[in-house]
């Protein structure tokens, strides 16, 4: 009996069996009864997991390679590899989702959306004709109040100096996981030059190209031709080193905080509705996302021109980063398990959540949104302590002179 026949015998719905391709490395037991595989679906990879209620290929052929897919996920057409899609995620046709992506509950994407090494928290919505690689985005409280990226948006993630230390932090982990922050809006027909940092409540007008951080919340930003700058490009000059290092350190630190959140909080929800393989895939993909950011920042520093006789603070910083960048993987090996200095807050939070989980069948979103303000504050302070500590340690070891300014 072939794999397609075995899946149908298990209760997987395959309306046109002769048009569906299942790789020999796929474990049929990891595709749940009730999954719908439409014509033109191709599934490969031993890590692939698809839970009940999910549907592939409703609009166009779908290729899935080593993805973990939760319940009621709707991938209507495109290519999906090495990523995790939690309950209720949907993508219209033309998707191109490459390795290292995590889309948490109820994220939505229109047609022709490209992602890679991107993490979206619950409810984040992407329009159509978007290239949004190397980003973290949070904000919003529901499907009616969500962070959004307008159509024809691009995140510029490769520089003329040929580095990709350009990940943008749109929101943050400590507050974002609590699902209470104001949404962030990036207007269509626009773009962002990474690495950028934006706070919650930021609204960027359509047609704007964002080149600056906005750490203040609740701001309206509009960039137009009148503010454009056209100057000579001098290869090897890194006048934005401080911003690149600080923003990358902050991004990595946020992912390290998210790692602790997954380990101590998400793990409490493992069960029939959130099986261990899906949780394991979430953690593995997050670790790969951290490794990607470490790799890109390390490469950026290693390629940094070394100045023999530094005559300015910029040269001093370039030399420090050039000398220390190769140590970044070892630094992260140490920080990957950093629990922060506020473990008592974490323990109060996890004890509260465990009690709720033990006495109810509430979903992750329901339980987190049901936390009282004191628990929200405790969890945010615990995670923020991890972010602050890890950011400081990364900067201290990579480019200590940045801490003197």
C-alpha positions as CSV (number, residue, x, y, z in Angstrom):
1,X,0.0,0.0,0.0
2,X,1.4,3.4,-1.0
3,X,1.7,6.4,1.4
4,X,-1.3,8.2,-0.2
5,X,-3.5,5.1,0.3
6,X,-2.3,4.8,3.9
7,X,-3.2,8.4,4.5
8,X,-6.7,8.0,3.1
9,X,-7.2,4.9,5.2
10,X,-6.2,7.0,8.3
11,X,-9.0,9.5,7.4
12,X,-6.9,12.1,5.6
13,X,-9.1,13.7,2.9
14,X,-7.5,13.5,-0.6
15,X,-10.1,14.3,-3.3
16,X,-7.7,13.7,-6.2
17,X,-5.2,11.0,-5.0
18,X,-3.4,10.6,-8.3
19,X,-2.3,14.3,-8.2
20,X,-0.8,14.2,-4.7
21,X,2.9,13.4,-4.1
22,X,4.0,12.2,-0.6
23,X,7.8,11.7,-0.1
24,X,9.1,8.4,1.2
25,X,10.6,10.2,4.2
26,X,7.2,11.4,5.4
27,X,5.7,9.6,8.4
28,X,1.9,9.1,7.7
29,X,1.3,9.0,11.5
30,X,2.3,12.7,11.6
31,X,-0.5,13.7,9.3
32,X,-3.8,13.7,11.3
33,X,-7.2,12.4,10.2
34,X,-9.3,15.2,8.8
35,X,-6.5,17.0,7.1
36,X,-7.4,18.0,3.5
37,X,-4.8,17.6,0.7
38,X,-6.1,19.2,-2.5
39,X,-4.8,18.4,-6.0
40,X,-1.2,19.4,-6.6
41,X,-0.1,19.0,-3.0
42,X,3.5,17.8,-2.5
43,X,4.7,16.9,1.0
44,X,8.3,16.0,1.9
45,X,10.6,15.7,5.0
46,X,10.7,13.5,8.0
47,X,10.0,16.5,10.3
48,X,6.7,17.3,8.6
49,X,3.7,17.4,11.0
50,X,0.1,18.4,10.0
51,X,-2.6,18.4,12.6
52,X,-6.4,18.0,12.2
53,X,-8.5,20.6,10.4
54,X,-5.6,21.9,8.3
55,X,-6.0,22.3,4.6
56,X,-3.4,22.4,1.8
57,X,-3.8,23.6,-1.8
58,X,-7.3,25.1,-1.8
59,X,-6.3,27.8,-4.4
60,X,-3.2,26.4,-6.1
61,X,-0.6,23.7,-5.7
62,X,1.2,23.5,-2.4
63,X,4.7,22.2,-1.6
64,X,5.5,21.5,2.1
65,X,9.0,20.5,3.2
66,X,9.8,19.8,6.9
67,X,7.1,22.1,8.3
68,X,5.2,21.7,11.5
69,X,1.6,22.7,11.0
70,X,-0.9,23.1,13.8
71,X,-4.7,22.8,13.7
72,X,-7.0,24.6,11.2
73,X,-4.1,26.0,9.2
74,X,-5.0,27.0,5.6
75,X,-2.1,27.0,3.2
76,X,-3.9,27.8,-0.1
77,X,-1.0,27.8,-2.5
78,X,2.8,28.1,-2.6
79,X,6.0,26.8,-1.2
80,X,6.6,26.3,2.6
81,X,9.8,24.9,4.1
82,X,11.4,24.5,7.5
83,X,8.9,26.6,9.3
84,X,6.2,26.4,12.0
85,X,2.5,27.4,11.6
86,X,0.4,27.4,14.7
87,X,-3.4,27.1,14.9
88,X,-5.5,29.2,12.6
89,X,-2.7,30.6,10.3
90,X,-3.7,31.2,6.7
91,X,-1.8,32.0,3.5
92,X,-3.3,32.8,0.2
93,X,-1.7,31.5,-3.0
94,X,1.7,32.5,-4.3
95,X,3.4,32.1,-0.9
96,X,7.1,31.6,-0.6
97,X,7.9,30.8,3.0
98,X,11.5,29.6,3.5
99,X,13.4,28.2,6.5
100,X,13.3,29.7,10.0
101,X,9.8,31.2,10.1
102,X,7.4,31.0,13.1
103,X,3.8,32.2,12.6
104,X,1.9,32.0,15.8
105,X,-1.9,31.7,16.2
106,X,-4.2,33.4,13.7
107,X,-1.6,35.1,11.6
108,X,-2.9,35.9,8.1
109,X,-1.1,36.6,4.8
110,X,-2.6,37.6,1.5
111,X,-1.3,36.4,-1.9
112,X,2.3,36.4,-3.1
113,X,4.0,36.9,0.3
114,X,7.7,35.9,0.8
115,X,9.1,35.2,4.2
116,X,12.4,33.9,5.6
117,X,13.7,33.9,9.1
118,X,10.6,35.8,10.2
119,X,8.7,35.5,13.5
120,X,5.1,36.8,13.7
121,X,3.2,36.8,17.0
122,X,-0.6,36.1,17.1
123,X,-2.9,38.0,14.9
124,X,-0.3,39.8,12.8
125,X,-1.6,40.3,9.2
126,X,0.3,40.7,6.0
127,X,-1.2,42.1,2.9
128,X,-0.2,41.0,-0.6
129,X,2.9,41.3,-2.8
130,X,5.2,41.5,0.3
131,X,8.8,40.6,0.9
132,X,9.2,40.5,4.7
133,X,12.3,38.5,5.5
134,X,14.4,38.7,8.7
135,X,11.8,40.4,10.9
136,X,10.1,40.0,14.2
137,X,6.7,41.6,14.6
138,X,4.1,41.6,17.4
139,X,1.3,43.8,18.6
140,X,-2.5,43.7,18.7
141,X,-5.0,41.8,20.8
142,X,-7.3,40.0,18.3
143,X,-8.2,39.4,14.7
144,X,-10.0,42.7,14.8
145,X,-7.2,44.6,16.4
146,X,-3.9,43.4,14.9
147,X,-0.5,44.6,13.7
148,X,-0.5,44.8,9.9
149,X,1.9,45.2,7.0
150,X,0.3,46.8,3.9
151,X,0.5,45.4,0.4
152,X,3.6,45.9,-1.7
153,X,5.8,46.3,1.3
154,X,9.4,45.3,1.5
155,X,11.9,44.8,4.2
156,X,15.3,45.7,2.8
157,X,17.6,43.1,4.4
158,X,20.8,43.2,2.3
159,X,23.2,46.1,2.3
160,X,25.7,47.5,-0.3
161,X,28.4,46.2,2.0
162,X,27.0,42.7,1.4
163,X,25.9,41.8,4.9
164,X,22.6,40.7,6.4
165,X,22.9,41.9,9.9
166,X,19.6,43.6,9.2
167,X,16.9,42.0,11.3
168,X,14.2,44.4,12.4
169,X,12.5,44.3,15.7
170,X,8.9,45.5,15.3
171,X,7.6,45.4,18.8
172,X,9.3,43.2,21.4
173,X,9.0,39.8,23.1
174,X,8.5,40.8,26.8
175,X,5.4,42.8,26.1
176,X,4.4,41.1,22.9
177,X,3.9,37.7,24.4
178,X,1.2,39.2,26.7
179,X,-1.0,40.0,23.7
180,X,-2.1,43.3,25.1
181,X,-0.1,45.9,23.2
182,X,-1.3,48.4,20.6
183,X,-0.9,47.3,17.1
184,X,1.8,48.5,14.7
185,X,0.9,49.5,11.2
186,X,3.3,49.6,8.3
187,X,1.6,51.3,5.3
188,X,1.5,49.7,1.9
189,X,3.8,50.6,-1.0
190,X,6.5,51.2,1.5
191,X,9.6,49.7,3.0
192,X,11.9,49.5,6.0
193,X,15.7,49.5,5.9
194,X,16.8,47.0,8.4
195,X,17.8,46.7,11.2
196,X,15.1,48.9,12.6
197,X,13.4,49.0,16.0
198,X,9.8,50.2,16.3
199,X,7.7,50.5,19.4
200,X,4.0,49.6,19.8
201,X,1.4,52.0,18.5
202,X,3.7,53.1,15.6
203,X,1.8,54.0,12.4
204,X,3.9,54.5,9.2
205,X,2.1,56.2,6.4
206,X,1.7,54.4,3.1
207,X,4.5,55.1,0.6
208,X,7.1,55.7,3.3
209,X,10.6,54.2,3.4
210,X,11.6,53.9,7.0
211,X,15.3,54.3,7.8
212,X,15.3,55.3,11.5
213,X,14.3,53.7,14.7
214,X,11.3,54.9,16.7
215,X,11.6,53.8,20.3
216,X,8.7,56.1,21.4
217,X,5.2,54.5,21.3
218,X,2.2,55.8,19.5
219,X,3.9,57.8,16.8
220,X,2.8,58.7,13.3
221,X,5.6,58.6,10.7
222,X,5.6,59.7,7.1
223,X,8.7,59.8,4.9
224,X,8.6,61.4,1.5
225,X,10.7,62.5,-1.4
226,X,11.3,65.8,0.3
227,X,13.4,64.0,3.0
228,X,15.4,61.9,0.6
229,X,19.2,62.0,0.8
230,X,21.5,61.2,-2.1
231,X,25.2,61.0,-1.2
232,X,28.3,59.3,-2.4
233,X,28.7,55.7,-1.2
234,X,32.1,54.8,0.2
235,X,32.6,51.1,0.4
236,X,33.8,49.9,3.8
237,X,32.6,52.8,5.8
238,X,30.3,51.7,8.7
239,X,29.0,54.9,10.2
240,X,25.9,53.1,11.5
241,X,27.9,50.5,13.4
242,X,26.5,51.5,16.7
243,X,22.9,51.2,15.6
244,X,23.5,47.9,13.8
245,X,25.3,46.3,16.8
246,X,22.8,47.6,19.4
247,X,19.7,46.7,17.3
248,X,21.0,43.2,16.5
249,X,22.0,42.6,20.1
250,X,18.5,43.7,21.2
251,X,16.9,41.4,18.5
252,X,18.9,38.4,19.6
253,X,18.2,39.1,23.2
254,X,14.5,39.2,22.5
255,X,14.7,35.8,20.8
256,X,16.6,34.5,23.9
257,X,13.7,35.8,26.1
258,X,11.2,34.1,23.8
259,X,13.2,30.9,24.2
260,X,12.7,31.1,27.9
261,X,9.0,31.9,27.4
262,X,8.6,28.8,25.2
263,X,10.5,26.6,27.7
264,X,8.8,27.7,30.8
265,X,5.3,28.8,29.6
266,X,4.4,27.4,26.2
267,X,5.5,24.0,27.5
268,X,2.7,24.0,30.0
269,X,0.2,23.7,27.1
270,X,1.7,20.5,25.7
271,X,-1.1,18.0,25.4
272,X,-3.7,16.6,22.9
273,X,-4.4,20.0,21.4
274,X,-0.7,21.1,21.4
275,X,1.3,17.9,21.0
276,X,4.9,17.6,21.9
277,X,6.2,17.3,18.3
278,X,4.6,20.7,17.5
279,X,6.2,22.2,20.6
280,X,9.5,20.7,19.7
281,X,9.3,22.1,16.2
282,X,8.6,25.5,17.7
283,X,11.7,25.4,19.9
284,X,13.9,24.0,17.2
285,X,12.8,26.7,14.7
286,X,13.4,29.4,17.2
287,X,16.9,28.1,17.9
288,X,17.6,28.2,14.2
289,X,16.3,31.7,14.1
290,X,18.8,32.7,16.9
291,X,21.6,30.9,15.0
292,X,20.8,32.8,11.9
293,X,21.0,36.2,13.6
294,X,24.2,35.2,15.3
295,X,25.7,34.1,12.0
296,X,24.7,37.3,10.2
297,X,26.0,39.6,13.0
298,X,29.2,37.6,13.3
299,X,29.8,37.8,9.5
300,X,29.1,41.6,9.6
301,X,31.8,42.1,12.2
302,X,34.3,39.7,10.7
303,X,34.2,41.5,7.4
304,X,34.5,44.9,9.2
305,X,37.7,46.7,7.8
306,X,40.4,46.8,10.5
307,X,42.1,50.2,11.1
308,X,45.7,50.0,12.2
309,X,45.9,53.4,13.7
310,X,42.4,54.4,14.8
311,X,41.8,58.1,14.9
312,X,38.2,58.3,15.8
313,X,35.6,56.5,18.0
314,X,34.2,55.0,14.8
315,X,37.5,53.3,14.0
316,X,37.9,52.1,17.6
317,X,34.4,50.5,17.4
318,X,35.2,48.9,14.0
319,X,38.4,47.4,15.4
320,X,36.7,46.0,18.5
321,X,33.9,44.4,16.4
322,X,36.4,43.0,13.9
323,X,38.4,41.4,16.7
324,X,35.5,40.1,18.7
325,X,32.9,39.0,16.1
326,X,34.2,35.5,15.8
327,X,33.5,34.9,19.5
328,X,29.8,35.6,19.1
329,X,28.7,31.9,18.7
330,X,30.5,31.1,21.9
331,X,28.8,34.0,23.7
332,X,25.4,32.9,22.5
333,X,26.1,29.3,23.7
334,X,26.4,30.8,27.2
335,X,23.4,33.2,26.9
336,X,21.1,30.7,25.3
337,X,20.2,29.3,28.7
338,X,20.1,32.7,30.5
339,X,17.1,32.8,32.8
340,X,17.6,36.3,34.1
341,X,17.7,37.6,37.6
342,X,14.0,37.6,38.3
343,X,13.3,33.9,38.5
344,X,10.9,34.5,41.3
345,X,8.6,36.4,39.0
346,X,8.8,33.7,36.5
347,X,7.9,31.0,39.0
348,X,4.9,33.0,40.2
349,X,3.7,33.4,36.6
350,X,4.2,29.7,35.7
351,X,2.5,28.5,38.9
352,X,-0.5,30.6,38.1
353,X,-0.7,29.5,34.5
354,X,-0.2,25.8,35.5
355,X,-3.2,26.1,37.9
356,X,-5.4,27.5,35.1
357,X,-4.3,24.8,32.6
358,X,-4.8,22.0,35.1
359,X,-8.4,23.0,35.8
360,X,-9.6,24.0,32.3
361,X,-9.1,23.3,28.7
362,X,-8.5,26.9,27.7
363,X,-6.3,27.6,24.7
364,X,-3.0,29.4,25.0
365,X,-4.5,32.7,23.8
366,X,-7.4,32.4,26.2
367,X,-5.2,31.7,29.2
368,X,-2.6,34.4,28.5
369,X,-5.2,37.0,27.8
370,X,-7.0,36.0,31.0
371,X,-4.0,36.7,33.2
372,X,-4.6,39.4,35.8
373,X,-2.5,42.6,35.6
374,X,-0.1,41.5,38.4
375,X,0.9,38.4,36.5
376,X,1.3,40.3,33.2
377,X,3.6,42.7,35.0
378,X,5.6,39.8,36.6
379,X,6.0,38.0,33.2
380,X,7.0,41.2,31.3
381,X,9.5,42.2,34.0
382,X,11.0,38.7,34.0
383,X,11.4,38.7,30.2
384,X,12.6,42.3,30.1
385,X,15.3,41.5,32.6
386,X,16.5,38.7,30.2
387,X,16.4,41.1,27.3
388,X,18.3,43.8,29.1
389,X,20.9,41.5,30.5
390,X,21.6,39.6,27.3
391,X,21.7,42.8,25.2
392,X,24.3,44.3,27.6
393,X,26.4,41.1,27.6
394,X,26.4,40.8,23.8
395,X,27.4,44.5,23.4
396,X,30.0,44.3,26.2
397,X,31.7,41.3,24.7
398,X,31.5,42.5,21.0
399,X,32.1,46.3,21.2
400,X,32.6,47.5,24.8
401,X,33.3,51.1,23.8
402,X,29.6,51.4,22.8
403,X,28.7,51.2,26.5
404,X,30.9,54.2,27.3
405,X,28.8,56.5,25.0
